[in-house]
Amino acid sequence: MAVYLPNWPTDLVRRWRRLDAGTPVVLSRCVHQTEVVASACDRAARRGVRVGMSLAHARALLPDGPRCVEPIDDWRVARALRRLGARVTRWLPVVSIDGVDGLLCDATGCGLLYRGTDRLVRTVAGNIRRWGVRVRVAAAPTFGAAWALARFGPAPEIVTESAHLGEALAPLPLAGLRLDAGTLFEMKRVGLERIAHLLPIPRHALADRYGSSVLLRLDQAMGRAFEVVTPLRATEPVIAEREFDGPTDRPEIVALASRGLLARVCDALHRRESGCRLLELRLVRADLSPLTLTVRTARPTRDVRHLWSLLAGKLEGAHLGFGVCGVRLRAGALAGLPHQQAGHWTPDTAPEAGPDDAAIARLVDTLNARLGVGSVRELRPRESHIPEAAFAMDPVVELRGSGPVPELSRLDRPSLLYDVPRRVDVTFLSPDGPIALVRHAGQSHRVACGTGPERIEPEWWRHHAFHDAASHDARDYFQIKIEDGRVLWAFRAGGAWFLHGLWA
Amino acid sequence: MLPLVDKSALVGRSLGDLAARLREIENRAVGEPGAAVRTGWVEVDAALPEGGLRAGALHEWCGVGGVGGDRRAFATWVPPLLMLAHLARRAGRAWSVWIGRRVWLHGHAACAALGGPERSLWVDAPDAGSRLWAIEAALRCPGVVVIADGSGFDSAASRRLQLAAASCGALGVLARPAAELAEISFASTRWAVSPAPGGGLAPRWMLTLVRCKGVRAVDSPRWMIERTRDGGLGCLSPELADGPGAQVAAS
């Protein structure tokens, strides 16, 4: 059985963005420094948008009004297809991913469960359709025939028996045989367009002219050659659980049981040669809803002591209610963590190599667990020349190694930048002359020397150019050294003066 | 129990030998002395007994204010951020951990001083108690330099941090307001920083070594530190800093 999703990427984007059915969706991809259409929905296709045309052309074809044009996220689309495949295993045991927009399933014998293959096909197609995805499903005795019928068949849901395989395939175009584009083009030049045209040609002539792959594909469709698919395999979740004889409200019993479960989970992770970045402890409480305690780590780990130190802190503050009937521990976000050779001597490693990172990852986890997620930040440069927008302090979720270092401007910037610029009064000796006096918070500072202006214009291509609404004007920055030696960074915007930072 | 020091072994030794012996005993109490971290200022390093800031110890840098009235001096206190960044770079550790919002540098200055945005972690602690806990946890992590806001800590806290730093050989740098210089502290060295007038547009600071373990505090040595054109910090020789030398150079 083959499942074909004609508009898979655009259907997904429509779902993610919660767009209504009337909004045309066009996804683009950058090919040779040109934005071209990678996928277009039916509505856009009806206006003439084709895959491969330039994005500017497609924009011109789309009607005015709401529309969605954005770059395609191949990785996310592929992940969504894998998830869809995992869902389809609800009806069929063997499901494999077929390209970027289809599934191939082994439906042998499954029809009996649904009182007929046609009902099975209807069930699968109906359920996928209910998720808002356009789908065509075909069941046939061979994978090749099902593939062709799902894409080029006369109806969105087709069931073909082996007796009628030949006549079902005959009217389909040759593209249904999964041939490469070059072979198809060659065949089209000599007038071979449908599968029926190939059937009367002697096999050795086909092989001589177009290679043996044509014969193989033809045989696979007609059931004369084997075809195997790689099924999706669900990984077994790492879960350990324990039921108590009755509800207990003694925290030490819950802690002891959790510790035991953690040892089991880490043991399972050890056997799998992987580590987890997420740990969920679920306390089933009597007369209360279950309580889930979550621990996240910055790097995959299976270190019992470290994980327990994180979990124990959470468990201390947990409200056990009228008693806990059972605990269940699940390890999530698994990632490979190779076994390490236990050395008698500590390895002689460079200071920036692995072991330090493991220690710092533990530190990040400990700090995050005690002070709350978001208390540990990392610095991330952003593309902006507005001083307060040039850097972001992002919470550390996952500890990465050193990435590519972006090119920083060589401009001189203060070490301290106030979140909100402070109002100051400035006195000049003469109009447009040098600054003589800076007055801030009730104190006057005589100016020793200064330099400026450095003009920073608002970024007109963004909506929120500057931090505060008071200054939508360009800013003229001055470095001012006051008489006691401190160097201030002040700017003039719209006639008012602000203090923005200092070199401390 | 054996006596810690055999008295007969001390008879006939010079005072220098005895001082060395004392230091050895002191170091035994706090663990192995780590390698010293050079400050990069030759004159300053020369004044320190180990030729730099001792690793596995706590160092306090007090002073430098923000801009504001004197009555709100504490509220507007700003640590000597550029000096802290300079020390973090000189420490040469794999990671630098900055604890407390007051010591968070602006991104530009941090990248310029530390050589890039990665390998620094910025920790925000809601109150002094959790800040102390976070600093201690970070000091017990091998291979880091910890730079923290130490305002509002008492002597017990500094003792705790000193022990934590000694246990793992981490370099701990605490920034404290100038007013807290009067507090008792167990830090290995204590420095006072104040803005200094003079010079051109580049910011200048007066650096005073207030206390250093193992050195008699007769007179606190002072240096003038100035920001150089390439963004680093340099120590000015006293002839050029101010006085007649500066005028000769200017004329």
Boltz contact constraints between the chains, C-beta under 6 A:
constraints:
  - contact:
      token1: [A, 351]
      token2: [B, 94]
      max_distance: 6.0
  - contact:
      token1: [A, 352]
      token2: [B, 94]
      max_distance: 6.0
  - contact:
      token1: [A, 356]
      token2: [B, 94]
      max_distance: 6.0
  - contact:
      token1: [A, 356]
      token2: [B, 143]
      max_distance: 6.0
  - contact:
      token1: [A, 359]
      token2: [B, 141]
      max_distance: 6.0
  - contact:
      token1: [A, 359]
      token2: [B, 142]
      max_distance: 6.0
  - contact:
      token1: [A, 360]
      token2: [B, 95]
      max_distance: 6.0
  - contact:
      token1: [A, 363]
      token2: [B, 141]
      max_distance: 6.0
  - contact:
      token1: [A, 366]
      token2: [B, 137]
      max_distance: 6.0
  - contact:
      token1: [A, 367]
      token2: [B, 123]
      max_distance: 6.0
  - contact:
      token1: [A, 367]
      token2: [B, 134]
      max_distance: 6.0
  - contact:
      token1: [A, 371]
      token2: [B, 130]
      max_distance: 6.0
  - contact:
      token1: [A, 375]
      token2: [B, 124]
      max_distance: 6.0
  - contact:
      token1: [A, 376]
      token2: [B, 121]
      max_distance: 6.0
  - contact:
      token1: [A, 376]
      token2: [B, 123]
      max_distance: 6.0
  - contact:
      token1: [A, 377]
      token2: [B, 122]
      max_distance: 6.0
  - contact:
      token1: [A, 379]
      token2: [B, 107]
      max_distance: 6.0
  - contact:
      token1: [A, 379]
      token2: [B, 117]
      max_distance: 6.0
  - contact:
      token1: [A, 381]
      token2: [B, 117]
      max_distance: 6.0
  - contact:
      token1: [A, 391]
      token2: [B, 107]
      max_distance: 6.0
  - contact:
      token1: [A, 402]
      token2: [B, 118]
      max_distance: 6.0
  - contact:
      token1: [A, 405]
      token2: [B, 116]
      max_distance: 6.0
  - contact:
      token1: [A, 408]
      token2: [B, 111]
      max_distance: 6.0
  - contact:
      token1: [A, 413]
      token2: [B, 108]
      max_distance: 6.0
  - contact:
      token1: [A, 413]
      token2: [B, 109]
      max_distance: 6.0
  - contact:
      token1: [A, 415]
      token2: [B, 81]
      max_distance: 6.0
  - contact:
      token1: [A, 415]
      token2: [B, 82]
      max_distance: 6.0
  - contact:
      token1: [A, 415]
      token2: [B, 105]
      max_distance: 6.0
  - contact:
      token1: [A, 415]
      token2: [B, 106]
      max_distance: 6.0
  - contact:
      token1: [A, 415]
      token2: [B, 109]
      max_distance: 6.0
  - contact:
      token1: [A, 416]
      token2: [B, 78]
      max_distance: 6.0
  - contact:
      token1: [A, 416]
      token2: [B, 81]
      max_distance: 6.0
  - contact:
      token1: [A, 417]
      token2: [B, 106]
      max_distance: 6.0
  - contact:
      token1: [A, 440]
      token2: [B, 67]
      max_distance: 6.0
  - contact:
      token1: [A, 441]
      token2: [B, 68]
      max_distance: 6.0
  - contact:
      token1: [A, 441]
      token2: [B, 69]
      max_distance: 6.0
  - contact:
      token1: [A, 442]
      token2: [B, 69]
      max_distance: 6.0
  - contact:
      token1: [A, 443]
      token2: [B, 69]
      max_distance: 6.0
  - contact:
      token1: [A, 449]
      token2: [B, 201]
      max_distance: 6.0
  - contact:
      token1: [A, 451]
      token2: [B, 201]
      max_distance: 6.0
  - contact:
      token1: [A, 481]
      token2: [B, 201]
      max_distance: 6.0
  - contact:
      token1: [A, 483]
      token2: [B, 197]
      max_distance: 6.0
  - contact:
      token1: [A, 484]
      token2: [B, 195]
      max_distance: 6.0
  - contact:
      token1: [A, 484]
      token2: [B, 197]
      max_distance: 6.0
  - contact:
      token1: [A, 485]
      token2: [B, 195]
      max_distance: 6.0
  - contact:
      token1: [A, 485]
      token2: [B, 196]
      max_distance: 6.0
  - contact:
      token1: [A, 485]
      token2: [B, 197]
      max_distance: 6.0
  - contact:
      token1: [A, 485]
      token2: [B, 204]
      max_distance: 6.0
  - contact:
      token1: [A, 486]
      token2: [B, 195]
      max_distance: 6.0
  - contact:
      token1: [A, 487]
      token2: [B, 203]
      max_distance: 6.0
  - contact:
      token1: [A, 503]
      token2: [B, 203]
      max_distance: 6.0
  - contact:
      token1: [A, 504]
      token2: [B, 64]
      max_distance: 6.0
  - contact:
      token1: [A, 504]
      token2: [B, 78]
      max_distance: 6.0
  - contact:
      token1: [A, 504]
      token2: [B, 81]
      max_distance: 6.0
